[in-house]
Amino acid sequence: MPTRAGQAIGTRALPTVTVHSAPLVLPISGPPVENGAVAVRGDRVLRVGPVHEIEAAYPGAVPVRWPGMITPGLVDAHLQLDRAFVPPFAHGVTAVAGVASDLDTASAFGRTGLGGVTYLETGCEDEAVWESRGRDQLITAIREVDHPGAVGIAAHSPDPMVMEDLAILSRTFGLRLHIELGRHPVAFLDEVGALGRGCHVAISGPLDEADRKLLRIRGTAVAISSPFASEGLLDGRDLIAFGTRTGGDPLAAARLLSHDGAPGGRDGLDRLLVEAVTTGGARAMGMAEGPQRLGCLAPGGRADFAVFAVEADGRTAYTALLHEGPGRCLAAFTGGRLRWRLGDGTDRVGDTDSVGITDAPAASGAGEHEMRRLA
């Protein structure tokens, strides 16, 4: 059997290294890199740094030169899924906290290539219904969902016993919790044991200082889904992310909150907002650390990134991305694979698996399967 030079018999060749470079790379986990590059092998980031250093370290790599700026993929931390869901790759979004009300929607979403967590929506009006069938239906759904990624629970019920049991189930199965605060007061969620680092909440209205403080104490991240909800959350003390709910552009939503005269100056606020739509969303879903970490570009992390037609230098990177980035995404990658590119969506940027386009399957049609709603 013929083998390539340097390849031992009985071993598989490593995937080709691809070096994506641009006038500016904004890793989020480190300072901006002018004339920077990201080395990718398979679905992982190998190294980030100046392009001359990266190309010297990987002389046989496939070079891909982009205009503008390379950033981590954006994270939408609150998105309600449905059968007509279209992956928001065109906004540079590569991971979402997607809430699905049925198994078919959750399974279809799992095939889009998006990262993040799929939250199975569940809730019962009272403890009797939960005990008779609700708990078993949820456990069955968790086991049966056809999904390659992480699964969580979107919990809501007016019954404190049901919410307490959902919190226990999430910890027992090691699943993330996601809760809309419009349905439950913060104090109620704390009493039933739902708050903590394994949970993040979505808000569409302002919180008072007592609620903000309790969320900080519990280490619970807040996904801002309306500009009216940002009051008191932009001083750097709270764990914040952004959620669009409908699949819009989280960077555009964050831009609405940038203004002169902000604490720490406008540059400081702009950086806070950019971090919220990247690593903030990853932290909300418990995916800011470890081998599946999102929201930053660092060695060993998942190769989820986006390219924006934005010109900037290291000093202006965050402000330029926030104010000029919305609507100017050129390409989006998840796991090192090109999922979307402005213009002809069937083009390849390189003749390697790591950069080939994968067409995301469309979500199942409404009539294809009977709806299997969770209790």
Beta strands, then each sheet from edge to edge (+ up, - down):
strand 1: 17-25
strand 2: 33-41
strand 3: 44-50
strand 4: 62-65
strand 5: 69-72
strand 6: 74-80
strand 7: 93-100
strand 8: 115-122
strand 9: 150-155
strand 10: 177-180
strand 11: 199-203
strand 12: 221-224
strand 13: 240-242
strand 14: 305-308
strand 15: 329-334
strand 16: 337-341
sheet 1: 3+ 2- 1+ 4+
sheet 2: 3+ 2- 1+ 5+ 14- 15+ 16-
sheet 3: 6+ 7+ 8+ 9+ 10+ 11+ 12+ 13+
end
